[in-house]
Amino acid sequence: MADAAVATSGAAIGPPVIEGTGAAGFHRAIFAGLVVLLLVAPFLLYPVFLMKVLCFALFAAAFNLLLGYGGLLSFGHAAYFGMASYISAYSAKVLGFPPELAILAGTAMGAALGLLFGALAIRRQGIYFAMITLALSQMVYFFSLQAKFTGGEDGIQAVPRGTLFGILNLAIDINLYYVVAAIFLIGLYAMYRIIHSPFGQVMKAIRDNEPRAISLGYRVNQYKLALFVMSTTLAGLAGATKAIVFQLASLTDVHWSMSGEPVLMTLVGGLGTVFGPLIGAAVIVSMQNYLATLGAWVLVVQGIIFVTCVLVFREGLLGFVAKTIRRPL
Amino acid sequence: MTDTMTRLTRLAATAVCALAASAAGAQTAVKFGVLNDRSGVYADITGEGSVVATRLAVEDFKAAEKGLKVEVVSADHQNKPDIGSNIARTWFDQDGVDAILDVPTSSVGLAVSGIAKEKNRVFLNSGSGTSDLTGRSCSPNTISWTYDTWALGNGTGAAMTKRGGNTWFFVTADYAFGTALERDATEAIKKAGGTVAGSVRHPFPGQDFSSFMLQAQASKAKVVGFANAGGDTINSIKQASEFGLVQGGQSLAGLLIFVTDIKSLGLQTAQGLVLTEPFYWDRDEASRAFARRFAERMGGKMPSAVHAGVYSSAIHYMKAVAELKDTKDGAAVVAKMKAMPTDDPIFGKGAVRQDGRKLHDMYLFEVKKPAESKGEWDLYKTLATIPAAEAWRPMAEGGCPLVPKT
């Protein structure tokens, strides 16, 4: 019975990539390249579009942290993302919080909700875990639909971007872009450290063989809960930042289809890779924006790309690269 | 000698510049962005039809003769406010779009309105029905053209009651939008001397309405009003038809439903339903002429009220720009549009109010019985005209900050 559960939860995960000795230096170089890329990007592309990519990349990375490294498939990440964006928007607009506090408040909401939902959900495994997270996130959706402060189907609109620490005017796109880029890098680096910490190693052990981790004396539920909360906190950070960027929070953010976005992005980019979700988010968000003129064809194109990715690049775009160059990414 | 040459060159250069400037001035560039749902639930009432309507407006206005060089672009916002607001920002910042048209889905409409204000461009709303856009969220850069939920609820409520349907029962979607619709309609019914026998809230979105239909039947109210939208309305009308509410002597009233919904429901199911719309293609000669040209380009589909509104708002916008010869100051264009009376073949003469509300008549329609219908698109008969003066929420009740307090 336990073996069957492990088999289902492990089925979605690719083969573990063996970490070489040069991996740390290699990753440092990638991070450095990423910083340079993020610094020049706004001069080449439209900043608001880039900010959207970064917010979704962080969201997808948070999801990937849970599935790729913990083997926990959550179908309800929209709840943390969306609630954080509501709290962030509400505290910035109605309570008059400065943007940094609004984002922190949203992130805290993601953490609190994650702790509550995670404590319930991790008691089950595999598909049951996924269904519980989905059910809980649907509760959040209906709560958001009915609650006064969320503005129902109109959402919270015209959220002020404010000034960061009272000095930096975020109404200017380029200023906000660098703040979002910094938030993204901090979030991604935090995840990188979590993955490569002893805690991360234990998580990978639990992902690959839970009964063995138990037999080694690890309290797996505590580890799972901790990882779950970390993931929802980062998802909350992404949602809270998005509310400030787009100056709105709406039902779209808590809708179940929003939970599907990070799944799609992660699978396209590369499950269980640190940088894959960023690639996946860039691909999906670019399609949504640049193909918007195609009308109904956007979804068809998106579907074809997804099917192609799953058929040709089983490990996702970056997972494919990682396999080719035989290094973990 | 060289000095004279230099001076002459400068003079010539200035002259060329001046000429170039005047040549550019003679042609005012206008770029319309039609932002709507092209793949989802609102693709029929907005979608490609709104683009066609905009192009028809450009042709009918004879823009080129009046010194306007008009371009039309379009995009699909997929009913997601973040995608919509991203497109709107890109259009304003990078692509030089002067006015965004249509934009169904209230959350996206409100977001676009905010961005248009921030960037000082223009938003001509036709697709979203929230009356907040002319209420507390009104903006000097936004005009709401076609309809709003207040006008639909109020129009159907008041007009039905006056026609004798004076006891009501509501089937209401259980969220802010549905309850607001019910509240506005209830007010109108009471004002017109009717009573509300009761109401029931159904979960949103709902599939099974049978118990609500039984309650509606048991209430013995003369009119059953559906204060819901989209798929909920369609489902509840279908089930009302299965339970034979109309055959039992009750009238059905849709508070938010469009001609394309009726078309997809079919006359057999929807017959006898009463609803309010600002436009019906087969109403008079001018609307039929417009519909014929529209249908030619849309594979036989008739225009919805939203399409008509997009057409009419584009015409009025071009009129204002042709006089101002400039599109850069969005608030100035909107102010000009408010100052000029509106006049077009579809909505006739009208005006734009200070809070951004376009005023025109509304009509109470009844869906025909299958036997009465002469063609595929022969769907409505007109029951009453609701004059513009009664059709819209009074400006003072909206709470729009642009309206001076008296």
HADDOCK unambig.tbl for C-alpha pairs under 7 A between the chains (distance, minus, plus):
assign (segid A and resid 48 and name CA) (segid B and resid 86 and name CA) 6.89 0.50 0.50
assign (segid A and resid 49 and name CA) (segid B and resid 86 and name CA) 6.78 0.50 0.50
assign (segid A and resid 145 and name CA) (segid B and resid 175 and name CA) 6.46 0.50 0.50
assign (segid A and resid 146 and name CA) (segid B and resid 175 and name CA) 5.64 0.50 0.50
assign (segid A and resid 146 and name CA) (segid B and resid 176 and name CA) 6.83 0.50 0.50
assign (segid A and resid 152 and name CA) (segid B and resid 176 and name CA) 5.78 0.50 0.50
assign (segid A and resid 153 and name CA) (segid B and resid 107 and name CA) 6.47 0.50 0.50
assign (segid A and resid 154 and name CA) (segid B and resid 106 and name CA) 5.75 0.50 0.50
assign (segid A and resid 154 and name CA) (segid B and resid 107 and name CA) 4.31 0.50 0.50
assign (segid A and resid 155 and name CA) (segid B and resid 107 and name CA) 6.11 0.50 0.50
assign (segid A and resid 157 and name CA) (segid B and resid 110 and name CA) 6.85 0.50 0.50
assign (segid A and resid 157 and name CA) (segid B and resid 111 and name CA) 6.22 0.50 0.50
assign (segid A and resid 158 and name CA) (segid B and resid 111 and name CA) 7.00 0.50 0.50
assign (segid A and resid 158 and name CA) (segid B and resid 114 and name CA) 6.07 0.50 0.50
assign (segid A and resid 246 and name CA) (segid B and resid 82 and name CA) 6.49 0.50 0.50
assign (segid A and resid 252 and name CA) (segid B and resid 80 and name CA) 6.16 0.50 0.50
assign (segid A and resid 289 and name CA) (segid B and resid 83 and name CA) 6.95 0.50 0.50
assign (segid A and resid 289 and name CA) (segid B and resid 87 and name CA) 6.98 0.50 0.50
assign (segid A and resid 292 and name CA) (segid B and resid 75 and name CA) 4.98 0.50 0.50
assign (segid A and resid 292 and name CA) (segid B and resid 76 and name CA) 4.97 0.50 0.50
assign (segid A and resid 293 and name CA) (segid B and resid 74 and name CA) 5.88 0.50 0.50
assign (segid A and resid 293 and name CA) (segid B and resid 75 and name CA) 4.21 0.50 0.50
assign (segid A and resid 293 and name CA) (segid B and resid 76 and name CA) 6.15 0.50 0.50
assign (segid A and resid 295 and name CA) (segid B and resid 38 and name CA) 4.98 0.50 0.50
assign (segid A and resid 295 and name CA) (segid B and resid 39 and name CA) 6.08 0.50 0.50
assign (segid A and resid 295 and name CA) (segid B and resid 75 and name CA) 6.36 0.50 0.50
assign (segid A and resid 295 and name CA) (segid B and resid 76 and name CA) 5.08 0.50 0.50
assign (segid A and resid 296 and name CA) (segid B and resid 38 and name CA) 5.53 0.50 0.50
assign (segid A and resid 296 and name CA) (segid B and resid 39 and name CA) 4.13 0.50 0.50
